[in-house]
Amino acid sequence: MKYFSLNNNSKDVGFIEAIERGLAPDRGLYFPKEIPQLSNHFFKNIKRYTDSEIAFRVIHPFIGNDIPKNILKEIIKKTLKFNFPIVNVSKNIASLELFHGPTLAFKDVGARFMANCLSYSNKIKNKKITILVATSGDTGGAVANGFFKLKNIDVVILFPKKKVSVIQEYQLTTLGKNITALEVEGSFDDCQNFVKNAFIDPDLQQKINLTSANSINVGRWLAQMFYYFSAYRDLPKTDKKVVISVPSGNFGNICAGLVSKKMGLPINHFIASTNSNDTIPRYLNSGEYKPKKSKQTISNAMDVSDPSNFIRIQKLFNNDLFGLKKSVSAYSYSDKQTEKAIREIYKLKNYIIDPHGAIGYLGLNDFINSKTDPENFQGLFLETAHPIKFSKTIENIINQKIQIPKEIKNILKKKKMSIPIKDYNQLKSFLIAK
Ligand SMILES: *Cc1c(COP(=O)(O)O)cnc(C)c1O
């Protein structure tokens, strides 16, 4: 498979080069030259396949000869060491729990897959690289964990001091070995600016191999298809229309779902559910794309007003808004509505959802209830993070302590290690001295 830049001003590259580069030289996002189609045979037999077998069949056409089949199978096995259970919430609404990975958020899937692909290409080229990422919380943990102990790869994570949750900070700072956390005296935007500066600094480019691991990387993006297929396999056989609601920020996750549908996965409709950063719901209504300044909410991993993956969704629908609206609806919710949904589901079903999943639930509920025949729909919403990651917010809403999962208990006993950073020059000296 070849990938082209959506800015149309760079040469086409294979899968490995696309993940090594992250962005094309013309700063465009990479996009596959074609969307492969899966056979009827595959869908007929899907109930017999394991998660790994499904993932291999889904991703192999996107990789082609860039990774040998047996190695790709190993990479998938190392990626998928946890399940994606479906939990019924009401008669036609269920939660797809994507938080059973090591850092308790769905980003583990993409980060682990990308890390292992990169580790393979590094091994054959025998070069040393440094992954540099800025994080507002979830990304840093997933990336650190995915790359932990991989040979020839160092990971440097910048996080804003006192602006990530307690658990997130432990996840970033307790690994050690090839992972270094830099605690930045400033905001997430400062962290991101330092990273951007590093990538265009000619001095650094000469001295070290820097790579990014953010969510627009095709290695992270495409691996997110895996759980859509596994979820379809796990749904009881039904004549109802299956619809999926995705709590969305940068729109990478939902875009992977839409690629799955293009490959033949029989999902009737997708719902993009956002917090009050509502650029896409407004765009689908008005046809005008007008991002505002991003607002802070309790579903903070989705505080994005100009989603970087939306351009991929537009490409998938050939920039046809009418066609897009036939497959995708979008809704936006306030913090108040999010809190109310968390409280209600806890009261009625004794099920605790996190603020991101709650927004997914709200969009799904509104979509199904807008139909004249809601009984003909089966809905899934993606529960993208474990509620414990937002325990303070949630415990206040439901008036109840959340049990700490055992993976986290161990982390909380470890020693936090980080290096304080005040400005770009300190970051640069650190990277050169490594
Ligand atoms: C990153 C994240 C999202 C948003 O996913 P996108 O692919 O950026 O749309 C939703 N929920 C959680 C918990 C996240 O960490």
The ligand as an ORCA input file, in Angstrom:
! r2SCAN-3c Opt
* xyz 0 1
  C      -8.031     10.948     22.997
  C      -9.339     10.633     23.663
  C     -10.586     10.835     23.009
  C     -10.706     11.461     21.644
  O     -10.277     10.618     20.591
  P      -9.984     11.264     19.155
  O      -9.437     10.138     18.343
  O      -8.973     12.347     19.391
  O     -11.266     11.803     18.624
  C     -11.754     10.444     23.663
  N     -11.701      9.939     24.916
  C     -10.539      9.735     25.569
  C     -10.575      9.189     26.957
  C      -9.314     10.076     24.976
  O      -8.159      9.905     25.663
*
